[in-house]
């Protein structure tokens, strides 16, 4: 047992000695003789600015200059939701004018209309109200399907209702 302790102690002392030789045997790095063009020691990157000495900091409780505005969590994110609604409206414009009835004919109606989309606070659309004369027609059913499964950022407030304009384009007549 005693021999094992001596062996472990010898190994540890050897490692310490190697560390001292590796670190202590070298000469310290010399300071550069010329100073860079800027005066402080922090590197400068493009777009970097030095803080003003009298500017309030976050710790002082004052407002900061470059702080992004915080979004309210009790209302829907208007920008993100508009992206989703615009995408659905684009799908309606490109496809729903060609919706066909039971006889296989595109019968319309066509044109612009304003629908109402119910936005659930959970981030999913809850329904769409299509006005007359589109309601119940193949084009109106297509609009309802296009706005049925939308996903957008959720919020903690109440559900919202948004009026949104869509366009149903009449398909081009085929030449015979």
Secondary structure, DSSP 8 states (H G I E B T S, - for coil): -HHHHHHHHHHHHHHHHHHHHHHHTS------SS--SSSSSS---TT-----TTS--GGGT---TT------TTS--HHHHHHHHHHHHHHHHHHGGG---TTS------EEEEEEEEE-TTSBEEEEE--TTTTTSHHHHHHHHHTTT-B----SS--EEEEEEEEE--------
